[in-house]
Amino acid sequence: MTSPASPRTSPASLATGQRSLGDPSIRFPLWPPLTGGCPVTSTDSVSYPVEVDYAYDKVPADLFTAAPGRPRGHERWAPLLPPLRAPGLGEGGTPLVPLGDGLWIKDESRNPTWSHKDRINRVTVSAAVGAGAEGVVVASSGNHGASAAAYAARAGLRCVVICSAGTPPAVGAFLRAYGAVVLQVPEDARWPLLRRIVERFGYHPVSNVTPTHTGHAFGPEGYKTLAYEIYAELGVPAAVFVPTGYGELLFGVWKGFAELAALGLAERVPRLYSCEPGAGGPLAAAVREGVPAARVPVGETAAYAIDCAVGGYRGVVALRESGGRALLVSDPQMVAARAELARAGLWAELSAAAGLAGYRQLGEAVADGPVVCVSTSSGFKDRDLLEAGGSAVVDPEDWAEVERRVGRG
C-alpha cells in the first residue's frame, strides 16, 4: 500500500529496550514490541506490562527549554519516545484552559482526531511500521479505533477495527472516511477475533491481547508528552485528575512527571487521581483489594469510553508511586461536570468529564496548588448525540415564543 507520506525513523530516539513492570530487573530488547506483556512475570491470571527504557544520561540539556522553531507534535519529544517510524498529524500541543481558582483543564479534544488517543497511536502505528506489519488491528467502539484508523491511513497501513453495537455515529463516519475495515461483532467476541487476526494475518495489535490489561508496550510512552506539556506551561501541579478506563493514560502522565523528576527538572511528581465510572471501577477494586489487577462486573453507564470490566497493573503503579487515589464517579456527577465544561466553552464527551467530576467530588481537599483535570475527547463522540435532537423551528413573527425561548418572557 502506498503511503501518502514516507514513514521515517527518528534518529533522535534514546530508547534502549523494554523493561518488565512485574520485575524491573528483567529487561528485553527494544524490538519486537512485547504486545503480550512480560513473558517472564505474567501468569495465566495476571498480565504484567512492560515499559520502554531510555538512555536518560544522553537527554539533551535543552529538551524542555522553550525555543522558537521547535517542531510540533511528538517530534518535539522524540529523544524520550520510541522511534517515530510513522508520520504524524501534529498530535499534542493541546491547551491548558483556566477554569478559575487554580483549576486548569487540559483539553485533549484539540488533537487531530479530537481525542487523547492520537498521542498513543502515533507511537503504536510507528511500532507497526518498525515491525514490518501490513496493517494494525484494534478493538474499539470509540476514540481509539478512530485514531488508529487515521494514523494507519497516514502511514499507508491497513486498519481493521473490531467494534460492538452502539458505536457513536461520528466515530462510524470517522472509520469509513479513513478506509478502515470495520467488523461489528458481539462484545464478548471482540478480543478472541482480534487475537485470531493477529495470528492469521500478522497484523500488529494496538489493543490489549492479555487476560488483564497490558496494552501495547510502546503506547503509554505517547501519553507521557501530556505531562511534559503541563510541566512546560505550568510547572508541577499539586494534582492531576484523569478519566480512567484501563489506566494507560494515568500511567503515561505519571511516567512523564517521574522522568522529569529523575532528570532533576521537577522537584516532585503530582498526586494522580484516577476517575472511573462508579458502575465498574477495576482499578479502584485492585487498589482496595491490594492486587495487581482486578476484574469487575460493569453496570449501566453512559460513559462507554471508560466502562472497563478489567484493569491493569499500570494504573496501580501510577497511584502508588504518586501517592494518589482511585475515585469512582457517578453518571450524574459526570453530567454535571460536562455541563460545567460547556459553560466554560468546552464541549466534552461524557467520559472525558470524569476528571473534573472527580475533582468536584473531593472539593478543596487537594487545592494546595494548581490542579489539572484532563478532558480526553470531544462531545460529538457521545452515543446520545442523535437522541438529543435539534431545536424546533420558531416562527420569527411569534415574539411571545421568542421571548419564552430566550428566557425573557
Secondary structure as UniProt FT lines:
FT   TURN            11..12
FT   STRAND          15..20
FT   TURN            24..25
FT   STRAND          27..28
FT   TURN            35..36
FT   TURN            39..41
FT   STRAND          50..54
FT   HELIX           56..58
FT   TURN            61..64
FT   TURN            68..69
FT   HELIX           73..80
FT   STRAND          96..100
FT   TURN            101..102
FT   STRAND          103..107
FT   HELIX           108..110
FT   TURN            112..113
FT   HELIX           117..130
FT   TURN            131..132
FT   STRAND          135..139
FT   HELIX           143..155
FT   STRAND          158..163
FT   TURN            165..166
FT   HELIX           169..177
FT   TURN            178..179
FT   STRAND          181..184
FT   HELIX           187..189
FT   HELIX           190..201
FT   STRAND          204..205
FT   HELIX           219..234
FT   STRAND          239..243
FT   HELIX           248..262
FT   TURN            263..264
FT   STRAND          271..277
FT   TURN            278..279
FT   HELIX           282..289
FT   HELIX           304..306
FT   HELIX           313..322
FT   STRAND          325..329
FT   HELIX           331..343
FT   TURN            344..345
FT   HELIX           351..353
FT   HELIX           354..362
FT   HELIX           363..366
FT   STRAND          371..375
FT   STRAND          377..378
FT   HELIX           379..381
FT   TURN            383..384
FT   HELIX           385..388
FT   TURN            396..397
FT   HELIX           399..406
//
